[in-house]
Amino acid sequence: MNTDVRTRRTLVLITATALVIAVTALAGVPAAQAAHRGPQRDTGSLVLVGGALASDNTEIYGEIIKRAGGQKARIGVLTAASIPESQDPDAADPDKCSNSACNGAYYASLFKKHGAADAQWIPIDLDHIDNADSDTVVDQVDSMTGFFFGGGDQYRYITTLLHGQQHTDSKVLAALRDKLAHGAVIAGSSAGAQIAAGPDMVTGGDSYPALRDGSSPGYFDDPSRLGYLPDGGFGFLDSGLIDTHTGAQGREGRALRLASDTGHDRVYALDENTALVVDAPGTRHEAITVLGTNGVAVFDLRSAHSRHCRSGWSLKNARYTYLTDGDHYDPRRWLASPGQGKHRLVPHNDAAVPGNDDVFHSVANPAGSPYSFRGTARALAATNAPRSATATSYESGPRFRVTFTKRAGFSAWTGEADNAPESLVGMYVTVTPE
């Protein structure tokens, strides 16, 4: 059973006891984080999926396998973000189980089905933490040509592979870094993508509480509270923050608030069943391509500024780019380019942008629609008349207003016969309290 496809906002806790990390605010990259980042060559790659990776997504599974050697690909599957067998009441039922071993077997069978020569579970989880420093398991990792991290709770990867609060590399993680540096592909979905992040990795939170209350360092029982880990995840990708399940769960607000609070100027906000493919991560040759059925938002906060006042928090002049299948992005130049076969959209109507009173697809609104933020942005791109459009949060007290604006330099791209906008480059977003 694939635990990556989960009930919305459900958070499986690491243990029955609350895990709250005592951390202090740190400036720059923490020493522990810097210590486990070695130099990387420009041959490895990442395939990071925003969650809910469909079993029949041949484009993404095929991309991972191709990068791992095609018909000779040997995929190591890591599912330590799942609960272990000892915590799964359905461990004995192959139709209901949702533990690490069960999910490891699930993904291994999928990779074989999609054409990998071999796929094996790497037996590390909360029941087998010692395996992360096992020479036998390191040998298993060394025999693989690609790796896939499954979904669940990314803090379990911290616990198992980074020695928890010590935040130091286990032998297996050190081996994975070496494999990446020497050409291997490392892929992951949901928590398996999130763990690739550098400093200030998100640990939970919903958009409205994030905008209202801000972020806090730590890991919290309340899944709606915006938390982050200053030491970050594995640091495979540090050219921007990473968020997942973005449009489906309306996480654009939390992504903007976390980036602003922690001083980051870029966020890669990944949608479900869609991959951010990163060549040569962490080098001057880093290059990005998007694959899949939805897209990836890139928030650029270089010109953005936030403000706190009596009515609440606000953020002005964040730049919003939304990339879809085949589009490219150059992180060093902050430059997006459309995929092959797409052409610039020229609107031919003056239609009004539909109203939107749930721009962050609130969990409190049973009638809400996923991808609501993207929907308003695309509607504005498709019309000539207005240069801006507004949408609001479902919750009030305060209610947050999001203003989307087309300025000089904005462009939309499409490959569809009906001329509907797909990709958006350089729309500006402002968030203000009412």
Buried (B, 14 or more C-beta within 10 A) or exposed (E): BBBBBBEEEEBBBBEEEEBEBEBEEBEEBBEBBEEBBEEBEBBBBBBBBBBBBBBEBEBBBBBBBBBBBEEEBBBBBBBBBBBBBEBBEEBEEEEEBBBBBBBBBBBBEBBBEBBBBBBBBBBBBBBBBEBBBBEEBBEBBEEBBBBBBBBBBBBBBBBBBBBBBEBEBBBBBBBBBBBBBEBBBBBBBBBBBBBBBBBBBBBBBBBBBBBBBBBBBBBBEEBBBBBBBBBBBBBBBBBBBBBBBBBBBBBBBBBBBBBBBBEBBBBBBBBBBBBBBBBBBBBEEBBBBBBBBBBBBBBBBEEBEBEEEEEBBBBBBBBBBBBBBBBBBEBEEBEBEBBEEBEEBEBEEEEEBEEBEBBBBBBEBEEBEBBBBBBBBBBBBBBEEBEBBBBBBBBEEBBBBBBBBBEEEBBBBBBEEEBEBBBBBBBBBBBBBE
